[in-house]
Amino acid sequence: MSPEHIDVGAYALGLLEDEDSTAFEAHLATCPSCHAELAEFSPMKALLTGVGPVEDLDHTAERGVVDLLSRRAAASKRRVRWTVAVGAAACVAALGGGLAAGLAVAPHNPPPGTAVLAGQLHSATNPQTGVTGTVGLVTKTWGTYVSLDLANVHGPLECELIAVSKTGERRVVTGWIVGVPGDGVPGHPAHLLVQGGTSIPAANLASLDVVVVNGKTLLSIPV
């Protein structure tokens, strides 16, 4: 396996030096497998980015973990960066028990390069609401990994992405809060990009619906 393939986790968590990051981005443009794998690291990046203070944390232990991760990141070579990336996420998850539950409400607009659409892409626009979006679907043994790029959504709103099966079954993929003025709108042109998963196999999906909680459907994307 080439070093570029090993760099996926380190790149997703921002551990690469500038020169290595540039080299990886050039490789990413021609490697579908790394592109898809990078998308799977996006929820981990989102989790790390959204971590806030943890109550009753032993700050001495916290500083020790942070110092250890810093030393490892600084000393890492290409073939150990994957271990550092996964180890960093594991340490943060251990320190902030229960943080995984917060992944359902994904941070808005992750930094460029940390989240991408992957797999089968399907797009739609609602002419009534003006909302436009694209979903990426990746088949997994447990169901379907879903990524969503959404624009022209005006806040404030609380939204959910719903997976709808061909038999009419509806499952929540993920949820989020749209602030003011919104996402992909004047004053805040960056699109919203969120990820999640559903146990419904991709072959059994009929659509992915963006809905307002206890309200109307903003967009339905047929698949």
C-alpha positions in Angstrom: 0.0 0.0 0.0 1.4 3.4 -1.0 2.0 6.1 1.7 -0.8 8.2 0.1 -3.4 5.6 0.9 -2.2 5.4 4.5 -2.5 9.2 4.9 -6.3 9.3 4.7 -6.9 9.3 8.4 -4.1 11.8 9.2 -5.4 14.1 6.4 -9.0 14.0 7.7 -7.9 15.0 11.2 -5.4 17.7 10.0 -2.2 15.9 11.1 -0.3 16.2 7.9 2.3 18.8 7.3 1.6 21.3 4.4 3.9 19.5 1.9 2.3 16.1 2.7 -1.2 17.5 2.7 -0.6 19.0 -0.8 0.7 15.7 -2.1 -2.3 13.8 -0.6 -4.8 16.2 -2.2 -3.2 15.5 -5.6 -3.5 11.8 -5.0 -7.1 12.2 -3.7 -8.2 13.7 -7.0 -7.4 10.4 -8.9 -8.2 7.8 -6.2 -11.9 7.0 -5.7 -11.2 4.6 -2.8 -9.4 7.2 -0.8 -12.1 9.7 -1.7 -14.8 7.3 -0.3 -12.6 6.5 2.8 -12.1 10.2 3.5 -15.9 10.6 3.6 -16.1 8.0 6.3 -13.6 9.9 8.5 -15.8 13.1 8.3 -18.1 12.1 11.2 -15.0 11.5 13.3 -13.6 15.0 12.3 -17.0 16.5 13.1 -17.0 14.8 16.5 -13.5 16.1 17.4 -14.4 19.6 16.1 -17.5 19.8 18.2 -16.0 18.6 21.5 -16.7 21.1 24.3 -15.6 21.2 28.0 -16.2 17.9 29.8 -17.5 18.3 33.4 -15.4 16.8 36.3 -12.4 16.1 34.0 -9.1 15.4 35.6 -7.1 18.2 34.0 -3.8 16.7 34.9 -4.7 13.6 32.9 -6.2 15.8 30.1 -2.9 17.7 29.7 -1.0 14.4 29.7 -3.1 13.1 26.9 -2.9 16.3 24.9 0.9 16.4 25.3 1.2 12.8 24.3 -0.9 13.3 21.1 1.2 16.4 20.3 4.4 14.5 20.6 3.1 11.6 18.5 1.8 13.9 15.8 5.1 15.8 15.6 7.2 12.7 15.4 4.9 10.7 13.1 6.1 9.5 9.8 3.8 8.5 7.0 3.4 4.9 8.0 2.3 5.7 11.6 0.0 8.6 10.9 -3.0 6.3 10.6 -2.4 5.0 14.1 -2.0 8.6 15.4 -5.3 9.7 13.8 -7.3 6.7 15.1 -5.6 7.0 18.5 -6.4 10.7 18.8 -10.1 10.0 18.2 -10.2 7.1 20.6 -8.6 9.3 23.4 -11.1 12.1 22.9 -14.0 9.7 22.9 -12.6 8.1 26.1 -12.2 11.5 27.8 -15.6 12.8 26.9 -17.8 9.7 27.5 -21.1 9.9 25.7 -19.9 12.3 23.0 -20.8 9.9 20.3 -24.5 10.8 20.9 -23.7 14.3 19.8 -22.8 13.2 16.3 -26.4 13.1 15.3 -26.5 16.9 15.3 -23.6 17.6 13.0 -21.6 20.9 13.1 -22.3 23.1 10.1 -19.9 23.4 7.3 -16.8 21.5 8.3 -13.4 22.8 7.1 -12.7 22.3 3.4 -11.3 18.8 2.8 -12.8 17.2 5.9 -16.1 16.1 4.4 -17.0 15.0 0.9 -19.9 13.4 -0.9 -19.1 9.8 -1.9 -20.7 6.8 -3.6 -23.8 7.0 -5.8 -24.8 10.7 -6.1 -28.5 11.8 -6.5 -29.6 15.4 -6.7 -32.9 17.3 -6.6 -34.4 20.8 -6.2 -37.7 21.8 -4.8 -39.2 24.5 -7.0 -41.6 25.6 -4.2 -39.0 26.0 -1.4 -35.9 26.6 -3.6 -34.0 24.1 -1.5 -31.4 22.1 -3.5 -29.4 19.1 -2.4 -27.3 16.1 -3.3 -26.9 12.8 -1.4 -24.1 10.3 -1.7 -24.9 6.7 -0.9 -22.3 4.1 0.0 -23.4 0.5 0.6 -22.2 -1.0 3.9 -22.6 -4.4 5.5 -24.9 -2.7 8.1 -26.9 -0.7 5.6 -26.1 2.6 3.8 -23.7 5.4 4.7 -25.3 8.7 3.7 -23.8 12.1 3.0 -25.8 15.2 2.2 -24.9 18.6 0.6 -27.7 21.1 1.1 -28.2 24.7 0.0 -30.7 27.5 0.0 -32.1 26.7 3.4 -33.2 29.7 5.5 -33.0 29.5 9.3 -33.8 29.2 12.0 -35.0 25.6 11.6 -34.6 22.2 13.1 -34.2 19.6 10.4 -33.9 15.9 9.9 -32.8 13.7 7.0 -35.2 10.8 6.6 -34.5 7.6 4.6 -37.6 6.3 2.9 -37.7 2.7 1.8 -39.6 1.4 -1.3 -42.1 -0.1 1.1 -42.8 3.3 2.8 -40.6 2.7 5.9 -39.1 5.9 7.3 -35.9 6.1 9.3 -34.1 9.1 10.7 -30.5 9.4 9.2 -29.4 12.5 11.1 -30.6 15.8 12.4 -29.3 19.4 12.7 -30.1 23.0 13.5 -30.1 25.6 10.8 -29.1 29.0 12.2 -29.7 32.5 10.9 -29.5 33.4 8.0 -29.2 29.8 6.9 -27.0 27.6 4.7 -26.2 28.3 1.0 -28.0 31.6 1.2 -26.9 35.3 0.9 -24.9 36.2 3.9 -23.9 32.6 4.5 -23.0 31.0 1.1 -21.4 27.8 2.5 -23.5 24.7 2.0 -24.5 22.4 4.8 -22.7 19.1 4.7 -23.8 16.3 7.1 -23.3 12.6 7.3 -25.2 9.7 8.8 -26.3 6.1 8.2 -29.4 4.0 7.9 -30.0 0.3 8.2 -32.1 0.3 5.0 -29.9 -1.1 2.1 -29.3 1.4 -0.7 -31.1 -0.9 -3.2 -34.2 -0.7 -1.1 -34.2 3.1 -0.8 -36.9 5.2 -2.6 -35.8 8.7 -1.5 -34.0 10.8 1.1 -36.2 13.5 2.5 -35.1 16.7 4.2 -37.9 17.7 6.6 -38.5 20.3 9.3 -39.1 18.7 12.6 -42.9 18.5 13.2 -43.3 20.4 9.9 -43.1 20.3 6.1 -40.8 18.5 3.7 -38.2 20.9 2.3 -36.8 18.5 -0.2 -37.2 15.0 -1.4 -34.3 13.4 -3.4 -35.4 10.3 -5.3 -32.8 7.5 -5.5 
